[in-house]
Amino acid sequence: MIKTLLDGLSKILGPIATLSKDRRELKDSALRVISNALDETFLYYRDINNSGQRNLEREALLSKYWSAAAIPMRHFDEQLSNICEHKSEYWVNPDNYDDNDIEQLGIRLDDVRQAYRKMLSPKFSIAGKDTYTKAEKQQAHKNAYERWSTEDDEKLELLFCEGKTVKELSAIFARNEGAIESRIKKLELREKYDR
């Protein structure tokens, strides 16, 4: 009976897990295309600096690279997709753009690279809450999302036994109070010490 139940759950949850994996793979693919466009653009600028001459064929290719980057990105970040499309339009005829246009469109190469890097950062979210990166979370709590060591667990147990509050433990371990509560629960410290 349990096997039947587990098989049923696998049939239901399998496609959900596959969708999540497929979405990650699509995002990775979209990011690879942007990375390629960025790299080719940087290489082109390097070559211009070395030779002093523009290459219209390469500029046409850059337009295609950026257009190709815009298409899959629209599923993940509309703003970055629009920036890629503007980069594509820019490379059709760069002479039509001045520094002010480039700034207003947000298509400076450093700005695009920064947006790309932001997309590379893994995101964590809680239902109904804002999304944030691990680095952002670690600004408030240095050890956020880091593994608990055996020494940490032992120290937590000792301090818990001494009567430290969750708030105090949060400060000591540089983790948020939710992480402390979760670890206390995982280690069954409340049950073990009747607290």
Contacts in CASP RR format, 6 or more apart in sequence:
PFRMAT RR
TARGET T0000
AUTHOR 0000-0000-0000
METHOD contacts of the structure
MODEL  1
MIKTLLDGLSKILGPIATLSKDRRELKDSALRVISNALDETFLYYRDINN
SGQRNLEREALLSKYWSAAAIPMRHFDEQLSNICEHKSEYWVNPDNYDDN
DIEQLGIRLDDVRQAYRKMLSPKFSIAGKDTYTKAEKQQAHKNAYERWST
EDDEKLELLFCEGKTVKELSAIFARNEGAIESRIKKLELREKYDR
26 72 0 8 1.000
26 75 0 8 1.000
26 76 0 8 1.000
27 75 0 8 1.000
27 76 0 8 1.000
27 119 0 8 1.000
29 72 0 8 1.000
30 69 0 8 1.000
30 72 0 8 1.000
30 73 0 8 1.000
30 75 0 8 1.000
30 76 0 8 1.000
31 116 0 8 1.000
31 119 0 8 1.000
31 120 0 8 1.000
33 65 0 8 1.000
33 68 0 8 1.000
33 69 0 8 1.000
33 72 0 8 1.000
33 73 0 8 1.000
34 69 0 8 1.000
34 73 0 8 1.000
34 80 0 8 1.000
34 84 0 8 1.000
34 112 0 8 1.000
34 116 0 8 1.000
34 119 0 8 1.000
35 116 0 8 1.000
36 65 0 8 1.000
36 69 0 8 1.000
37 62 0 8 1.000
37 65 0 8 1.000
37 66 0 8 1.000
37 68 0 8 1.000
37 69 0 8 1.000
37 84 0 8 1.000
37 87 0 8 1.000
38 109 0 8 1.000
38 112 0 8 1.000
38 113 0 8 1.000
38 116 0 8 1.000
40 61 0 8 1.000
40 62 0 8 1.000
40 65 0 8 1.000
41 62 0 8 1.000
41 65 0 8 1.000
41 66 0 8 1.000
41 87 0 8 1.000
41 109 0 8 1.000
42 109 0 8 1.000
44 55 0 8 1.000
44 58 0 8 1.000
44 59 0 8 1.000
44 62 0 8 1.000
45 109 0 8 1.000
47 55 0 8 1.000
47 58 0 8 1.000
48 54 0 8 1.000
48 55 0 8 1.000
59 91 0 8 1.000
59 92 0 8 1.000
59 94 0 8 1.000
60 91 0 8 1.000
60 92 0 8 1.000
62 87 0 8 1.000
62 91 0 8 1.000
63 88 0 8 1.000
63 89 0 8 1.000
63 90 0 8 1.000
63 91 0 8 1.000
63 92 0 8 1.000
64 88 0 8 1.000
65 88 0 8 1.000
66 84 0 8 1.000
66 85 0 8 1.000
66 87 0 8 1.000
66 88 0 8 1.000
66 90 0 8 1.000
66 91 0 8 1.000
67 84 0 8 1.000
67 85 0 8 1.000
67 88 0 8 1.000
69 84 0 8 1.000
69 87 0 8 1.000
69 88 0 8 1.000
70 81 0 8 1.000
70 82 0 8 1.000
70 84 0 8 1.000
70 85 0 8 1.000
70 88 0 8 1.000
71 81 0 8 1.000
73 80 0 8 1.000
73 81 0 8 1.000
73 84 0 8 1.000
74 81 0 8 1.000
76 119 0 8 1.000
77 115 0 8 1.000
77 119 0 8 1.000
79 115 0 8 1.000
80 112 0 8 1.000
80 115 0 8 1.000
80 116 0 8 1.000
80 119 0 8 1.000
83 105 0 8 1.000
83 106 0 8 1.000
83 107 0 8 1.000
83 111 0 8 1.000
83 112 0 8 1.000
83 115 0 8 1.000
84 112 0 8 1.000
86 105 0 8 1.000
86 106 0 8 1.000
86 107 0 8 1.000
87 107 0 8 1.000
87 112 0 8 1.000
90 97 0 8 1.000
90 102 0 8 1.000
90 105 0 8 1.000
90 107 0 8 1.000
97 105 0 8 1.000
102 108 0 8 1.000
106 112 0 8 1.000
121 133 0 8 1.000
121 134 0 8 1.000
121 135 0 8 1.000
122 133 0 8 1.000
122 134 0 8 1.000
123 131 0 8 1.000
123 132 0 8 1.000
123 133 0 8 1.000
124 131 0 8 1.000
124 132 0 8 1.000
124 133 0 8 1.000
124 134 0 8 1.000
124 137 0 8 1.000
124 145 0 8 1.000
125 131 0 8 1.000
125 132 0 8 1.000
134 144 0 8 1.000
134 145 0 8 1.000
137 144 0 8 1.000
137 145 0 8 1.000
137 176 0 8 1.000
138 144 0 8 1.000
138 145 0 8 1.000
140 176 0 8 1.000
141 170 0 8 1.000
141 174 0 8 1.000
141 175 0 8 1.000
141 176 0 8 1.000
141 179 0 8 1.000
142 174 0 8 1.000
143 173 0 8 1.000
143 174 0 8 1.000
143 175 0 8 1.000
144 174 0 8 1.000
144 175 0 8 1.000
144 176 0 8 1.000
144 179 0 8 1.000
148 156 0 8 1.000
148 183 0 8 1.000
152 173 0 8 1.000
153 183 0 8 1.000
153 187 0 8 1.000
155 173 0 8 1.000
156 169 0 8 1.000
156 173 0 8 1.000
156 180 0 8 1.000
156 183 0 8 1.000
156 184 0 8 1.000
156 187 0 8 1.000
156 189 0 8 1.000
157 187 0 8 1.000
157 189 0 8 1.000
159 168 0 8 1.000
159 169 0 8 1.000
159 172 0 8 1.000
160 169 0 8 1.000
160 184 0 8 1.000
160 189 0 8 1.000
160 193 0 8 1.000
160 195 0 8 1.000
161 193 0 8 1.000
163 195 0 8 1.000
164 172 0 8 1.000
166 177 0 8 1.000
166 178 0 8 1.000
166 180 0 8 1.000
166 181 0 8 1.000
166 184 0 8 1.000
167 177 0 8 1.000
169 180 0 8 1.000
170 176 0 8 1.000
170 177 0 8 1.000
170 178 0 8 1.000
170 179 0 8 1.000
170 180 0 8 1.000
173 179 0 8 1.000
173 180 0 8 1.000
184 190 0 8 1.000
189 195 0 8 1.000
END
